[in-house]
Amino acid sequence: MRIRLHHVLALVLLTFTFAAAFAAEDDDAKAVKVFKDAGESGTFFEKAYGYAIFPSVGKAGVGVGGARGKGRVYVGGKVVGDTTMTQLSVGAQLGGQAYSEIIFFEDKRAFDEFSNGNFEFSADAGAVAITAGASAKAGGTGKSAGASGGQHDAATVGKYHKGMAVFTVAKGGLMYEASIGGQKFKYKART
């Protein structure tokens, strides 16, 4: 069991390193284009106060898993800060994947809540996944998702929940998961 845990931790660390290597500001434009071209998520750019973009998040797990990604926060089209997302999860899960994530801030209040230094999504928060061949509607929170073939031809449906809207798009990998865990964010303003 100890050897297996070491393999899992090594896989998670490699995934985090892989994701961080691809998270340069040049990749922001590519990730933003994917979300702008993905149906309704594209309309959020017009009205949002700002957004946090994570061009590449690495996720891996075998029973215990984690995800990590670095990104930047934009307000008025300009970078105002850097952010790091970390997620730990426990439950039935196996595999690894990479994905992009964007968080839209409906107004200054939502941006201030996110940028206070340390932010964590509550249990009732959800994300609209832009993945291959699926449609879903989450119960209880009013979130819904329509999806298509992938990051180059995706379509989405979503709305703000407590001032934030979250979208993800799979970039590669395969992961079976039925787990619980929350995303935590650290923010550092640029001066």
HELIX and SHEET records of a PDB file:
HELIX    1   1 ARG A    2  ALA A   21  1                                  20    
HELIX    2   2 GLU A   25  LYS A   36  1                                  12    
HELIX    3   3 GLY A   39  THR A   43  5                                   5    
HELIX    4   4 PHE A   44  LYS A   47  1                                   4    
HELIX    5   5 LYS A  108  PHE A  114  1                                   7    
SHEET    1   A 4 GLY A  50  VAL A  75  0                                        
SHEET    2   A 4 LYS A  78  PHE A 105 -1                                        
SHEET    3   A 4 MET A 164  ILE A 180 -1                                        
SHEET    4   A 4 VAL A 128  ILE A 130  1                                        
SHEET    1   B 4 GLY A  50  VAL A  75  0                                        
SHEET    2   B 4 LYS A  78  PHE A 105 -1                                        
SHEET    3   B 4 GLN A 183  ALA A 189 -1                                        
SHEET    4   B 4 ASN A 118  GLU A 120 -1                                        
SHEET    1   C 2 SER A 135  LYS A 137  0                                        
SHEET    2   C 2 SER A 144  GLY A 146 -1                                        
END                                                                             
